[in-house]
């Protein structure tokens, strides 16, 4: 086994180890974990004569802090390998040890290889690390995942049978065209429709007079297939986009209707995949999918692997892309919003976003969404696609802000949309995302901040003093939950701060450490309508942190609200929790720099997530009581916050993470690591409870995407 710990200036860099024998060279690339020792078992070829370490495989600086090679016993290596497969392999994940061994034996027999060869190949595959922003990495990933010859590691479902083209679902697609559209762009879109394995579709093209007059090819192309109809401005009203959509709608005859960006090409199985999803979820009302881009040479790059339906992310940024499909009923309900528009023309992605906003029901608590995603790349958008937006409409961010503002006004929502500000090199810079500021209730609710602690005045005092001094929202109480402190300085500080500030109370919990039980005790003693779970090693970075969190948690459809937490060095510690990451759950974007946008800009966007950390978490007391608080019997220490969030989500609320509440978090300083046999046994028991209770949810986080890694925290490819 190799162990490496290294600081480096390049995010995503890897170390490379080379083994040289007399007749061959074997190279292994090791993606490095920021802030932790990277450990990996390696096959050492027989007759090795030389081992070479290249600490970093890209241009940059590094400091090697730790390096060690350790020989392993066969039994230890086998146990470690099986554990890795059960946690991180796409086929073996969740299987028992016996099931994994049986699978490996079967594969070895099938492929006429040794058990060890198959097992090590499986093990090595769990370390593959593909950066979605590097074209060569994405190309390799496409070859592995989309190639029919690699069905074992294929995250897509099996190919549709030829008979399924007979499924009686008709898709009606609308396309808006002006004189700027090229013959090549329209031809690519039309060719991709003609190539569909599901043949029940129609295309309704709405073209401006200039487009028809200047492009003879347009009429010819539309006449090339009986499923294509061309509408001119004379056949539309003069109400700009609203009139075009009205005319298109009257011509659409399908069960499902939608919009497609001109120039975008559909994968040949795209409509079949939607048919397949509708067979599983007939109640769906809106469908979308993943997409990527095409360069001038036709090479695919920059994939956009989207989360499931995420209303608060949709308010922050238009993440849906260039193809949207609605059931006829939902289309009729949503398209009225286009009558309250801004400019006469906008691009199709803008239209899809505006229509989809209408599916967000303010203050609506629901167990089931009508919007569903096919997590496959089914749309390819050329880099040079021509937007229908006119030049005076402003930037992408300005148009998005206008649409969200219109939506809030139409629905009489007590909130204001404004440009999202992000921190770049210690300066506030207006980004292209949108921040929605939700109005606080006229009578501001009392917030009860629960801070468990045992001794450790050196971390408790900075935490409590900073909260008291730097929190702009003043209507809160702070309950220090003392769990058997014996340090005289800590006890003296608790007495002093309680006497100094009437908002502080000290409550004593004289029982063995149980995070869930301590906080349930604090919640029973709390006077507030809002419960705040706060670690004793938290320090606010801005005064509005609690104002932002309270404004979000007061929304009746919102459950748990989490904050953006940083390590003391300014890197990300918590930007939400991803289910299944590292087996049970892990933190998104951990160790990213503060200024970074994150995957698809999500580090700077308010969004719904399945879970957030209880290091800084708010929820209404009524919701806390509704789900019976934290599980003190089964989850004394680990994953109790994830369990709480999942119970809240199951009760029909949306959990939310906001980047506008920022705090430092000195993670787990007071409690220490799980490094004793007793602590490890407890942790394994808690993992087993989570896996047994939430197995289906842990394997399919709707706020994530099944094409993304469950090994790394960086949204790289799976």
N, C-alpha and C positions, 0 to 999 in steps of 0.2 A: 504494500500500500504506500502511496505517496501522500505526503502532507505538505501543503504550501500555504503560507500566509504572506501576502504582498500588498503593499500600497502602490497604486499606479495612477497616472494622470489621465488614462483613457478608459472611459466606461465601456464595458463589454469586451475588454481585452482578454486574451487567453495566454497561458503558458504552453510551451511545447516541449515534450520529452522525446528524445530519439534514442532507440536501442539499435546498436550496430553489431551484426555478426559477420562471419567471414563472407557470406554470400547474399546478405539482404540487410535492408534498413527498415525498421518499424517505427513509425511516428505516431504519437498520441497528442491530441490537442486537449488542453484542460481549461475549460471556462472557469474563471476564478470568482469566488464569492466575496463581495466587498464586506470588509469588517469581520470576516470569520476565516478560520482555517478551512481550506478546501481539502477534502480527503477522497481518494479514489483508488480502488484496486486496479492494478495493471497486470497484463500478461507479459512476463519477461521471456523472450524467446530463448531457446536453448543455444548455448554457445555464445552468449552475449560478450562482446569484447570491450564495448565502450558505451557509456550512457551520457548523453548531452542534454543540458537544460537550457532552453531559451526562455527567459522569464516573461517576455512580453512579445506578442506576435504582431505588433503594430508600432508605429512611430509614437514615442512618448517617454516619460520618465517613470522609474519604478524604484522601490526599496524593498528588498527581500528580507522579510522579518523572520521567517521560519521555513525550513526545508528539511524533510526527513524521508528516507525510504525504509520501510519496515517489512520484513518477511512475515507472511501469515501462515498459520497452520491450515491444512485443508478444511478441517471442521469449521474453524472460525470464518474462513473465506466463503464457504458454502452458506453458512447462516447469514452472513452479511449480504451475500448476493441475493438470496431468497427474500430477505427483508426489503432490499432495494426494489426488486421486481414487484413485490406486493404493494409498494407505496407509489412507484413512479412509472411502471411500464403500462402502456396503453391497453395491452391485452391482459396482463396479469394483475393489474390494479384491483384490489378488493378480494382477490382469491385467497383461499387458505394455503398454507404451506404444502399440504398434501395435493391440492389441486394444481399448484404450480409445478411441483415435481412430476406429476402425471402428464401435464401439458408438455413439459420439456422432453420427457421420455418419448412421447408421441411424435413431436417434431423431429427429434433426433432420428427416430426410426424412419419417418417419412422421407427425410432428406438424406438419409444414409450418412449421418454425421455422428460424432460422439456427443454424449450428453454435455460434456464440458464445452465443446465448441458452440453448441446452441445456447447454452446458459450464458457464456461470456459475450456472445453476440447480442443477446437480449439485454444483458447488463450494460454493455457499451452504448446501446441505442438510447438508454435513459439519459445519457449525458449529451446527446446531440443538442446543439444550441444554435438556432438559426435566427439571425437578426432580420426582422421583416423589412428593414429599411436598406439592407444590402442586397442588391439584385441577384448576386451569385448565390447567396444564402437562400433567398426566396425561390430561385430556380431549382436548387437542390431539393428544397422542401416540396415543391410541386411534383418533382419526379418521384419522390417517395410516397406522397399522400394521394396524388391523383392518378398515378400509374396503375392500371388494372392488374399488373403483374405482382403488385405488393399488397394484396388484399389483407394480409395479416396486420399490417400497420396502417391500413386505410381508415381514416376517420369518417369518410363518406359512406353512405349506404350502398348496397350493391346496385349495379346498373338496372335501369328499368327494363322490363320485358317489352318486346315489340307490341304485345297485345294492349299495353296500357295507353297507347296512343288513341285507343278507342274510348277512354273514359269520357263521359259526357259532361265535361266542364269546358265552357268556352271563355277564353280570355280576350277582352277588348282593350287594346292599347291605344292611347292617344299620343300624338307627337306634334309639337308646334315647330313650324319652320318659317324662317324669314330669308331674305336674299343673301345673307352671309353664309348660309349652309352650303357646304361643298357636296358635289356628287359622290365623292368617295365616302364622306361621313354618312350620308343617307344610305348609300349602297351597302356599307358595312352593317348598319343596323338591320336593313331589310334582309340581307343575306343570312344574318344570324337567326332571324325569325323563320325564314323558309327552311332552315336546317333543323328546326326544333323536332325533337322526338315526339312531342305532344302536338298534334297538328290542328287541334281545335282552337284557333286564334284568329283575330282580325286586327287590322291596323287602320286607324282613322287619322289621317294627316290633315292638320289645319295649316294652310299656307297663306302668307300675305300675297297681295296682288303683285308686288314687286318680285317675289320669289317665283311666281308662276310665269311672269313676263320675261324674267332674265334667265330662267333655267328651263330650257326645253326638255332636258333629261328628266325633270321631276314628273311631268305627266306620263312620259314613257315608262318610268320606273314604277309608278303607281298602277299602271295598266298591266304590269307584268304578272300580277297575281290577283286572282278574283277576291282574295281576302283583304285587299288593300283598297281604301276609298280616300279620295282627295277632296277636301273642302276648301273653297276659296273665301276671300273676305266677303263676297256678295252673299255667301251662304251663312255667314255669321252676322251677329249684330255689331254695332259700332262701339260696344262697351269694352274694348280692349281685351285683356286676357279673360275676363269674366264672360264676354261674348263668345270668345273662341271655345272656352270650356263648355259653355251652354250648347253650342253647336255640335261639338264632339260628343257630348253626353246624349244628345237626341239621336245620334247615329249609332251609338254603341249598343249592340244587341246581346253581349255576353253576360254570363253569370257573374264574372269578375271583371272590373274595369280599372284602368290605371293609366299612369303616365310613364313615359320612357324618354330619356335624353337622346336627342338626335346625335348620332355618332357612336353611342354606346352599343356594344355587341353582347348578346346573350350567349352563355354557354349552351351547347346544343341540348343539354338535358334540363335547362332552367325551368321551363314550364312544367315538365314532368315532376321536378322536385316539389314545385308548389302543389301540384295535384296530390302527390304523396302526402304532404303535410296536411292538406285538407281532408284526406282520408282518415288521418289520425285525430284531427281537431276540426270537426265540421262547424263548430261555433265561431271560428275565427272570422274577423271582420276586416283585418288589414294584414298584408304580408310584405315583407322586405327580405333582403339577403345581403351577404357579404359581397364585396367587389374589390377590384384592383384597377391598375392603370396600365396603358400600353404606350410604349415609346414609339418613335417614328419608324423603328425597324420591326415593330410588332412584338417586342419583348415585354412580358408582364413584370410589373414591379409595384411597390408601395401598396400592399394589400390593406384594406380597411376591414378588419374583423370586428364586427359590431356587437354590442351587448344586446340582450333581449330588450323588450319594451321598457324604456327608462324615461318617464315623463319629465323628471327634473333635469336630466341631461339634455333632453330635447329643448327645454327652455333655455339651457345654457349654450347649446351649439346644435346646428342642424346635422345630425349624424347619420341620417337615413340614406342619403345618396341619390342615385340616378334612376331608380326603378321603384315604384310603389304600386301596390295592387289593393283595391278595396272590393269588398262584397258590394253588390248593387245597393243594398240598403244603407251601408255605411257611406258609400260615395254620395248618395243623395243627402245624407245628413251633414256631410262635411263641406261640400262644394259651395254652400251658400257663403262661406267666409271669403271667397274670392270676389264677392261683390263689394267688399270694403277694402279695396286695394290701395296700393301706393302708385306705382308707375303703370304705364300702359302695357309694358312687357317685362317679364322677368324670366330667369332661366328655369328649366324644368325642375331642377333640384330645389329651387326656392318654392315652386308650387307644391311639390311633394311635402316639403316641410310645413308650409302654411296649412295645407289640408290635414296633415297629421296632428298639428296642434289642436285641432278641433276634437280629437279623440281623447284629450286630457280633460277630465271632468274635475273642475276645482272642488276641493273638499270632499271628493268622492272616495269612500273606503270600500275597496272591492277585493274579493279573493281571486278573481279571474280577469285577465286582460283579454281584449278582443284582438290585440296586435301580436303577431307572431313572426319570428325570424327563421329563415332557413340558414343555418350556419355553414354555408358553402359559398365559394366565390363563383357566382353565377352571372356577374356583370363585369365587363371589361370596358373602361372608359379611356379613350385616347387622350394623351397629354394636351393635344392641341384642339380639343373639342371647343366649338364656338358657342358661347353663352348667348342667349337671346336678350340678356340684360343690356340696356342702353348705358352709355358712358356716364350720364349724369345721375345714375341711380346710386352712386357711391360704392363703397367697398362692400365686400361680403359681410363684414361685421355690422356695417351700418344698415344694410337691408335686413339682416337677422334681427337687429335691435328693433327696427320698425315693425316687423311682423309680430314679435313677442309683445311689444307695447299694444298693438292692435288687439291681440288675443286677450290680454289682461283687461283692456277697456271693454271689449265686447261682452266679457263674462263678469264684469263688475267685480273684479278681484281686488282686494285691498293690498296691492303691491305695486311697485314701480320698477320698471326695467331700466338699466343703465349699463354703459360699457363696463365690462369686467376689467378691473385693474390688477395687474400682476407686478411682482417685484423682479426687476432686472438690474443687477449690479447696484442693489440698495436704493433703487429709484422706482417709484410707481410709474408703470407704463400701461397705457390703455391697450388691452388685447382685443382680439376679434370674438371672444366669447361674450356672453351677456350675463350680468348679475341681476337677479331678481331680488329686490329688497322687500320682504314681507312686513307688513305693518304690525307693530306690537298691539296687543289689546289695550283699550283705554285704561283699564285697571290692571297695571302690570302685575303678573302673578309672582308669588314668592317662590324662589328657587332654593331648594335645600341641597347644598353641596356636601356629599359624604366623603370624608377623607380618612380611610383606615390607616393606622400606623402602629409600629412597635419600635420604640426608641428612635434612634436616627435623627436627632435634632438637627444635624448638619444638612439634612435634605428637607425635613419637615418645615423648618423655619423659613428658608427661602421660598418654598411653595406657598405657605399660608400668607406670609407677608406680601408676596407679589400679588396674590389674588386680592387681598384686601386693599392694596395700594393702587393697583393698575386696572381694576375692572370698572368700566363705565356704567354698566348695569348695576344699580346699587341695591335693588330689592332682593337680597339673598341672605341666607344664613349658611354658616359653615360649621358643620358638625365634625369634629375630630373624634374618630372612633378608635379609642386607645385599646390595643390588644396586648395587655400584660406588659406594658413598658416598665422597666426598672431603672433606666438611666436617670440619675438625678437632674441632669441638665435638661433632658427632654420633658420630664414632669414639671420642672420649674417653668419652662417655656410655655407649656400648655396652660398652666395657671395664669401666667402673665398675659398671654394673648387673649384669653377669655375675659380677664378683668379689663383689658385695654379696649376691646371692641365688642360691643353688645351683640354683634351678629355671630359671634363665635360661641359654641358650646362644646364641652368636652364630655363624651360619654364613654364609659368603661365596659369593655367586653372581656370578661375573665374566663375565656375558654381557649382551647388550642386553635391555632390559626386555621381559619376556614373563610376564605374571601367571600363566598356567597352568604354564609351565615352572618358575618359581620355587617355586610351591607343590607341584608334583609332586616337586621336589628336596627340599623340606622334609619332605614326607610320607615319603620314603625314609629320611631321617635321623631321623625321629621315633621315640620309644620307646613311645608310648602306644597303647592299644587304640582310642582315640577321636581323630579328627583334627578340629581346630578351625581354620577359616579366619577370620582376624581382620585387618581393616584397621588400619593404623598410626594412624588418626585416630578410634579408638573409645575411649569412656570409660564404664565401668559407672555406672549410676544407682542400682542397689541391689545389696546383697551376695549375694543369692540367684540372680543371673542364671545363673551356671554350674551351680549345683545343679539349677535348673529344667531347663536344657537337657540336662544329663547324664541326669536321670531320664527324660526323654522319649526321648532317642536310644538308651537301653539297651533299649527295648522292641523285641523281635525283628521286629515288623511295620513299624517306623518307619525311614525312610531319613534324609533331610536334615532338620535342625531349625533354624529361623530365629528371630530375636529381633525385638522391637519397638524400632525405632531412631528417634531424634529429632534434629532440627536443634538447634543451640545455643539457639534462641529458644523451644524447647519444642513446636514443631509437628512433626507426624509426617513422618519421612523414609522409613520403610519399615514396612509392616504386611503384608508378603507381596508376591509378584510375580504379576501377572495376565498370562497369555499373550495376545498379540495387541494389547495396549494400546500405542498409538503405533507400530503395525506389528509389532514383534517381541515386546516385553514391557515392562511398566512397573510402577511401585509403586502398590499399592492405598492409597487414602485419603491420598495425599501432601498435606501442608500442612494437614490437619485439626488442630484443637487437641487437646492431650493429654487433656482431660476429655471429649471427645466420644465418643458410643457408636459412631459410624459407621453404615453402612448395615445395617439389621436387627441392630444390636448387635454387629457382627462385629469392631469394634476392641477389644472387651473379651472375646472368646471364643477359646479355643484351637480350632484348626481345621486341617484338611488343605488344603494348597494345592499347586498344581502345581510351584511353585518359590519359593525364598527367596533373598535376596541373600547373596553370599559375604563381605560386609562383616562379618558375624558368623554363621557357619554351622558346625554340628557334624554329623558323621556317623561311624559306626563305620569303623575302618580296613578291616575285612573287606568292607564295602560299597564303600568308596572303591576298593579293589583290584579288586573284582568288576566294576566298570564302567570300569576302566582310568584312573581319576583324571580330571584336567582335560585338555581337548583343546588341547595346546600348539602343534600344527601349524596348525590352522584358526582357533582362537579365542585369540589371544595376549592380547587386552585386554578386549574387550567380549563380553558374553553367555556367557562360559565357565561362570558359575555356573548360568545357566538351562539350558544344555546338560547340565551335570552332574546337576542335579535331574531333568531329563527322562530321562536314562539310568537314574537310580536308580528313577524311577517305572516305566519300562519293565521293569525287573528285578523288579517286583512289590512294591516297598515304597511306603508312604504317606509323603509329605513333610508336614511339620507346621510351623506357626507358633504361637508362644506369646506372649501379651501380658504374661506374668509375668517375662520376661527383658528388662529395659529398659536401653538404653544410648544415649549421645549419639554421633552420627556427623557429623564435619565432612567432608562428602562430597567426595571427589576432590581434596582440597587438595594432596596431595603429587604427584599425577601430572599435574594440569592438564587443560585442555580439549582436545577434538579439533578444533583450530582451524587446522591447517596442511593443505595439499593432501595430503601424504603420510599424515597421520593420518586424514583424511577418506576417502582411498582404502582404507586398511586397515579402517576402520569399515564402509564399504559392502561390502567383501568379506566381513566377518564377518556382516553382515546377510543377504547372499545365501546364505551357508552355512546360517545358521539357517533361512531361509525354504525352502531346498531340502531340508534334512534333516528339519525338523519342521513342514512346512507344515500338515498336517492338525491337529496338536495346537495350533498357534498360532491357528488359526481357530475352535477349539472348546475353550476351557478348561473342564473339568468343575467347577472350583471357582468359576466365574463363572456368568454367564447370558447367552445370546445376545441378550436384550432390553436389555442394559445397554451403555453407551457403550464404544467402543474409542478415543475421542479424549481424554476427560477422566479424571482419576484419582478421581472423586468418586462413582462408582456411579450417575450420572444415566442417563436413558433414552436408548437408541440411536436 
